[in-house]
Structure formats: structure tokens, C-alpha cells
Amino acid sequence: MTLQDCLTRNLQVLQLRGMAKATQDNYLRGVRKISEHYNKLPDQITEENIRG
């Protein structure tokens, strides 16, 4: 799975939940930024990664 696959899947969930377009954009931007920061897919980022 690539980051783009993950973002697409998350977008579909947000749309199904009826989230506003701005909410979708902000959420996906946050997911993309944290993934790029840790150089990992979101489902591979652990609490230990975040705590440092």
C-alpha cells in the first residue's frame, strides 16, 4: 500500500461519514504531513515514534 492508497481510503471514509470538504482536506493534510515526517505509512507509525 502506498501513501496515496491510504489517503484515498481515508477520503472515502470521510465522505461516507458526511464530513465537510474543508474537514476532509485538513484531515488528509495532517495525515500526509505526519506520514512524511516519520517517513512511514500512517498505520506503521507507533506511539513510540511519536513520543520520540
N, C-alpha and C positions, 0 to 999 in steps of 0.2 A: 504494500500500500504506500502511496506517495502522500506528501502533504496536501497536494491538490485533491486527491481522492478523499482524504479526511475532511477537508474544508467543504467539499461538495456534499458529503454525507451529513455534516453538521448543518449546512444550509437547508437541506431537505427537512431535517428535524425541526429547525426553527420555523420554517414555512408552515409545516404541518401544525405546529403549535400556535400559529397565527401571530407570530411576533412581527412587530413593525419593521419596515425596511431599515430604518436607522439602527434599530436594535440588532438586526442581523449583521449589518455592516460592522458595527462596533464589536460585537462578539467575535466575528470571524477575524477582524483585525487583531484583536487580543490573542486569539489562538495562534494566528500566524506569527506574531511577534515573539511570543514565548517559545514557540517551536524553533524559530530561527535563533533565538538567544541560546537555547540549550542544544541546538543542532540535533534535535530528536523529534520524532513524531509525538503528538500530544499524549497518546496512550503509552508512550515509553518514558515519559517524564515522571519521576518519582518524587515523593515528599522529600527524600534526602537530597535530590538535585536542587530543589527549591530552597531548602534550609542552608545549603552551601557546604 
